[in-house]
Amino acid sequence: MRKTLVLTGAALLGLGLTACSKDEPKSADAGGPIAVSATDTACDVAKKEAASGVVTFAISNKGGKITEFYVYAAGDRVMAEVENIPPGITRELKAELPAGTYETACKPGMIGSGIRAAFTVSGSAAPLTADAKLADATANYQRYVQSQTVPLLAKTEEFVTAVKAGDIAKAKALFPIARTYWERIEPVAEIFGDLDPKIDGREDVIAEGMAFTGFHKLEQDLWVKGDVSKSGAIADQLLVDVKEIVAKATAEKLSPLQLANGAKELLDEVASGKITGEEDRYSHTDLWDFAANLEGSKASVAALRPALEDRAPDLVAKLDTAFKNAETTLAKHRDGDGWKLHTALTTGELKELTDVINALAEPISKIAAVIAK
């Protein structure tokens, strides 16, 4: 589950294309990363403004809680984010930011709207998509998103119909299938503000002042209560929300950096929610989501591959090996056309999965820097 971005990526990139010359730099990073000191009660961003282009933040968690850092544009659209920063750790985040007004936010404890501050970007810079291979990457990824949104909508409609008909067995069978298409494109879904937590929020959203709705509320009704006689309204709203996010996601064009960051975010999702069994805590169908996150991450990297082969062929070789190892390890837990339940795996098997995901996350974390060159 995630959040939001500003004007559409296409619109933003369009502004950049028309506002700059060939000689203008495409990176605003010459001065080095902007330091962010995050504690449990403060979010001190060293600079409140930057030149347009690629802006890098170095977020140091000096608090006692795990934190997150976001760059929001108008309407709480997420321009860039980095999640799950443990105490004592510094993480770097690269964002492609056209001229405009934004907000930065730290989220100690990973809850709430965060500790926010204004951030201004001025001037013009050539967009990363001025490079033809990066432009192709965003176009190719958009086609991938479209290939997933069609079955997402179809399977969600089948799931909702089964819930409203009181067919618990069929609804349980459709739950992980519909979520597969959602989990493959989760980085795109997360940029649309409250739609993501409405569709995919866990019960924890209640503590953040939000209603508990969407897939996981129905999961609770199906597996814990075993009663969906009063779930019709939730099911109807889920379908409305999925239709809205499908329309937005299909039209969205992401920055190449968002593809790179998204590939890493999907692996973070695996590490923080799927391997722990936290996400699908009622159905224990976490390995379905795990596989879908892995496939989505691979699709993001595949779109960027031609550019990466030019700029960092050694990194491409490492990515290929790490993806193959992760897929091979996960394949041990196939169960027919689906996957074993999370509760069926031993501690040793879960550690093995953790190890291959961590090994894959390391080369993926280097992609953004290569793309931003």
Salt bridges, closest charged atoms under 4 A:
ASP29 OD2 - LYS94 NZ 3.40
ASP76 OD1 - ARG116 NH1 2.70
GLU83 OE1 - ARG2 NE 3.56
GLU92 OE2 - LYS94 NZ 3.93
GLU103 OE1 - ARG116 NH1 2.85
ASP131 OD2 - ARG311 NH2 2.91
GLU158 OE2 - LYS155 NZ 3.43
GLU183 OE2 - ARG179 NH2 2.67
GLU183 OE1 - LYS274 NZ 3.19
GLU190 OE1 - ARG2 NE 2.39
ASP200 OD1 - ARG179 NH1 2.64
ASP200 OD1 - HIS216 NE2 3.17
ASP204 OD1 - ARG281 NH2 2.88
GLU219 OE1 - HIS216 ND1 2.82
ASP221 OD1 - LYS217 NZ 2.61
ASP221 OD1 - LYS225 NZ 3.61
ASP236 OD1 - LYS164 NZ 2.76
ASP241 OD1 - LYS198 NZ 3.34
GLU244 OE2 - LYS248 NZ 3.41
GLU252 OE1 - ARG77 NH2 2.91
GLU265 OE1 - ARG2 NH1 3.10
ASP268 OD2 - ARG91 NH2 3.55
ASP268 OD1 - LYS264 NZ 2.81
GLU269 OE2 - ARG2 NH2 3.32
GLU269 OE1 - LYS274 NZ 3.22
GLU278 OE2 - ARG202 NH1 3.09
GLU278 OE2 - ARG281 NH2 3.93
GLU279 OE2 - ARG179 NH2 2.96
GLU279 OE1 - ARG202 NH2 2.82
GLU279 OE2 - HIS216 NE2 3.11
GLU279 OE1 - LYS274 NZ 3.05
ASP280 OD1 - ARG179 NE 3.72
ASP280 OD1 - HIS216 ND1 3.87
ASP289 OD2 - ARG179 NH2 2.97
GLU295 OE1 - ARG184 NE 2.63
GLU309 OE2 - ARG305 NE 2.98
ASP310 OD2 - LYS133 NZ 2.55
ASP320 OD1 - ARG305 NH1 2.85
GLU327 OE2 - LYS298 NZ 2.89
GLU352 OE2 - LYS332 NZ 2.84
ASP355 OD2 - LYS351 NZ 2.90
GLU362 OE2 - LYS366 NZ 3.13
